């Protein structure tokens, strides 16, 4: 079902403006520029259509088809990989703050079962095998989008109830083997292995030759693969991954030198330069923008 209200264009600076939940229907005429990023909130992504070759979440790459769902817990890096085809890119994006997650857990911890499982297992892709179940979820998102646009009485309560209904459908789908298909649909085994290695080992030294030897290929092959699929060289992706994790650690209140070491930089001055180049401001300036514990990647574990 095509949403009736007008969609919004992708904004690379994505921050929640509400304290509980937000639903966005994004429609870009062609592929936007989306860098590796993470949020301090949970993101549920519902793919409608577009030139997405794959979506990288937490070091795993997933090939998408319409109706696929991705779950990005707080602090987990992610970004799409686009093809060269020029066509509209449409998706629903549901953002859930720490506050609403804790409220939902207090009502019924099972509502967050799928989100928690994805966070614990590091598998973020969900595909429903039953068309009418997929349509129910899409229709519900459409109703939420219409409600998001109006100023009717009891809007906050109604949006919360619609969100609960969506989570109920999601959890029932993921616990029914008849409606769920394979959750790990990686579009390129070598790229997936390389990305997983980077995301799992960013805290230590990472050398292109070492990674190539590990996966029985050549450094030039890996370099070409990342440039072709991700649009950036190997060491640029390693740096981006480290800085994304550094943002989370800085906002959590960790001392700066400890952040530097935890993200693979033994020399703080090298970390300072890399962070400032990627983010555009210094680490200390970045900390001023966020309260302590802004990135609560551990909050999912609270609702076990």
Secondary structure, 3 states (H helix, E strand, C coil): CCCCCCCECCCCCCCCCCCCEEEEEEEECCCCCCCCECCCCEEEEEEEECCEEEEEECCEEECCCCCCEEEECCCCCEEEEECCCCCCEEEEEEEECHHHHHHHHHHCHHHHHHHHHHHHHCCCEECECCHHHHHHHHHHHHHHHHHHHCCCCCHHHHHHHHHHHHHHHHHHHHCCCCCECCCCCCCCHHHHHHHHHHHHHCCCCCCHHHHHHHCCCCHHHHHHHHHHHHCCCHHHHHHHHHHHHHHHHHHCCCCHHHHHHHCCCCCHHHHHHHHHHHHCCCHHHHHHCCCCCCCCCCHHHHHC
